[in-house]
Amino acid sequence: MKLADRLTNLGTETAFVVFSKAKELEAQGKEMIHLEIGEPDFDTPQNIVESAIDALRNHWTHYNPSAGLPALRQAIAEEINRTRGIKIGPENVVITPGGKPIIMFSMLALVNAGEEVIYPNPGYPIYESAVNFIGAKAVPIRMREENQFRLDVDELISLITPKTRMIIINSPQNPTGSVLTKEDLRAIADIALKNDIYILADEIYSQIMYEGIHESISSFPGMTERTIILEGFSKTYAMTGWRVGYGVMPKDLAIQVAKLETNFNSCTTTFAQVAGIEALKGDQSAVGRMVNKFRERRDIFCDGLNRIDGFRCHKPAGAFYLFPNISKFGIKSAEMEYRLMQEAGIAALAGTSFGAFGEGFVRFSYASSTQNIKKALDKLAKFVGKL
């Protein structure tokens, strides 16, 4: 089959590849601890599930507007205004099947072939994939361990050119769990305003914070009109399989992004959007319990890794990932990923799954039970002892 040339520019999300390989080994009888997939191991709260069931029974099974149900867009606008301290309306919201479409649609609407997008590296791999796919130039900015995996503002300034059209930020971040400070965001906002650059702010982990409060770049003067907030229900409400995400953006851009949604997906699943209204307006206690459990696991796992000779683990301030340094072992990240799976029965991800600057690191997701994490620490200690 002769495929289109553009497919050679399209990357992937390695977590699903590793997950598949780990499942194959399990089918062959090998015990496996899954620390590769970035999704909460909790069930969707029951009130949200019941809302979806009621929606199905009440015939919410048909098309809805491409931008999303008006009631959900209104609920999202109210939530964003409350949590970000800005003033937007439902006309600024576009609902999509998960958060990934907001990445691609924003670039398709704003970035021409040959223009430049600055993105975090190591970082979520779909950023680079989307930039390459649309024919733009992907410009990585390194997330350095010595800077707590936050971008360096001076380095960012050095990467700006007349072709820079967009900067992607992700806070809390995948894969490092780093959080940009208010001072970081203010400096990035100043750069964007000075150079006429749009910001794609991936805030999908905004409610999974362990220290301080989440800060959004959209709250700085002039930035609501220059920021696309990527948000959704997957992480906060353990709704990964429901595929409901959304973008918050200037009204004129929202019109174009909704047009892209029409062409690509028609609309997001109707009854799942009804459940989204309940997620935002209903009981929030399950979210607090989940974050508290993540904090407990973070502390056990990170402290445990730092007690194993060879690992150096920075304690993350958000999300649910550890990104320990493994350079002392003298093993490349990809080899470590392979050997952990084959020899220790632990599915993890090579740091290079998140970009070239991830070499020397691996990513563990602690969206797994405390029992599994303790078992993984025992296995890791035995594995390291044999190296």
Buried (B, 14 or more C-beta within 10 A) or exposed (E): EEEEEEEEBEBEBBBEEBBEBBEEBBEEEEEBBBBBBBBBBBEBBEBBBEBBEBBBEEEBEEEBBBBBBEBBBBBBBBBBBEBBEBEBEBBBBBBBBBBBBBBBBBBBBBBEEEBBBBBBBBBBBBBBBBBBBBEBBBBBBBBBBEEBBBBBBEEBBEBBEEBBBBBBBBBBBBBBBBBBBBEBBBBBBBBBBEBEBBBBBBBBBBBBBBEEEBBBBBBBEEBBEBBBBBBBBBBBBBBBEBBBBBBBBBEEBBBBBBBBBEEBBEBBBBBBBBBBBBBBBBEBEBBEEBBEBBBEBBEBBBEBBBEBEBBBBBBBBBBBBBBBBBBEBEBBBBEBBBBBBEEBBBBBBBBBBBBEBBBBBBBBBBBBEEEBBBBBBEBBBEBBEEE
